[in-house]
Amino acid sequence: QVQLVESGGGLVQPGGSLRLTCAASGRLVKDNAMSWYRQVPGKQRELVATITRAGGTSYADSVKGRFTISRDNAKNTVYLQMNSLKPEDTAVYYCYSFFDAWGQGTQVTVSS
């Protein structure tokens, strides 16, 4: 079983940056793909970014060029660096392991 704990959310002004952290236990993050999703109340959960076992990355068009997913194998942690944030990035962000596990989510609010 894998357990995931997100942190790093908060309130930030438009144009600002945040780094989300997903700390894993029970399985190694390097042993499977990991993703970040986000969800706004009343809408479906949206895939934001994925990092594969090989370290390849992919992004939703809406965040491409602004967000970066990365992995620290020594810390067994996955990150989402979010730059140039926009109000429409406001959501609860979830970490997902392809071992079929979700974190509890962390709120990101982009507002002036």
GUGU-722567 format. One line per field, with one value per residue (C-alpha): residue number from 1; residue in three letters; x, y, z. Coordinates in steps of 0.5 Angstrom, whole numbers. Example, Ala and Ser with C-alpha at 12.3 -4.5 7.8 and 13.67 -1.06 7.14 Angstrom:
# residues 2
k: (1_2) $
r: (ALA_SER) $
xx: (25_27) $
yy: (-9_-2) $
zz: (16_14) $
//
This chain:
# residues 112
k: (1_2_3_4_5_6_7_8_9_10_11_12_13_14_15_16_17_18_19_20_21_22_23_24_25_26_27_28_29_30_31_32_33_34_35_36_37_38_39_40_41_42_43_44_45_46_47_48_49_50_51_52_53_54_55_56_57_58_59_60_61_62_63_64_65_66_67_68_69_70_71_72_73_74_75_76_77_78_79_80_81_82_83_84_85_86_87_88_89_90_91_92_93_94_95_96_97_98_99_100_101_102_103_104_105_106_107_108_109_110_111_112) $
r: (GLN_VAL_GLN_LEU_VAL_GLU_SER_GLY_GLY_GLY_LEU_VAL_GLN_PRO_GLY_GLY_SER_LEU_ARG_LEU_THR_CYS_ALA_ALA_SER_GLY_ARG_LEU_VAL_LYS_ASP_ASN_ALA_MET_SER_TRP_TYR_ARG_GLN_VAL_PRO_GLY_LYS_GLN_ARG_GLU_LEU_VAL_ALA_THR_ILE_THR_ARG_ALA_GLY_GLY_THR_SER_TYR_ALA_ASP_SER_VAL_LYS_GLY_ARG_PHE_THR_ILE_SER_ARG_ASP_ASN_ALA_LYS_ASN_THR_VAL_TYR_LEU_GLN_MET_ASN_SER_LEU_LYS_PRO_GLU_ASP_THR_ALA_VAL_TYR_TYR_CYS_TYR_SER_PHE_PHE_ASP_ALA_TRP_GLY_GLN_GLY_THR_GLN_VAL_THR_VAL_SER_SER) $
xx: (0_2_0_1_1_1_3_5_-2_-4_-6_-2_-3_-4_3_6_9_8_11_7_10_7_11_10_11_10_12_18_16_21_17_11_8_6_1_-2_-9_-14_-21_-26_-33_-38_-33_-29_-22_-17_-10_-5_2_5_12_13_18_23_22_19_14_7_2_-5_-5_-7_-1_4_10_8_8_14_13_19_21_27_28_32_26_21_17_14_14_9_13_7_9_6_-1_-7_-14_-17_-11_-15_-17_-16_-9_-9_-3_-4_0_-1_-1_-8_-7_-9_-7_-12_-11_-8_-12_-9_-12_-10_-13_-11) $
yy: (0_7_13_20_27_33_40_47_50_57_64_67_73_73_72_69_62_56_49_43_37_30_26_18_12_5_5_8_14_12_5_8_14_20_25_32_33_39_40_46_45_42_40_34_32_35_32_37_34_27_24_17_12_14_21_23_29_31_37_40_45_50_49_48_53_55_48_43_36_33_28_27_19_20_24_19_26_29_36_41_48_53_59_65_63_65_66_60_55_56_49_43_40_32_27_21_14_9_4_7_12_19_24_28_34_41_48_53_60_65_72_79) $
zz: (0_-1_3_0_4_0_3_0_-2_0_-2_-7_-11_-19_-22_-16_-15_-10_-10_-8_-4_-5_1_-1_4_3_-4_-8_-12_-17_-18_-22_-25_-21_-23_-20_-21_-19_-18_-17_-13_-18_-23_-25_-23_-28_-30_-29_-30_-30_-29_-31_-28_-33_-31_-37_-36_-39_-38_-39_-44_-39_-35_-40_-39_-32_-28_-27_-24_-21_-17_-11_-11_-4_-1_-4_-6_-12_-13_-17_-18_-20_-23_-26_-23_-25_-21_-26_-22_-16_-14_-9_-12_-11_-12_-15_-15_-21_-15_-15_-9_-7_-3_2_-3_-1_-3_-8_-8_-13_-11_-10) $
//
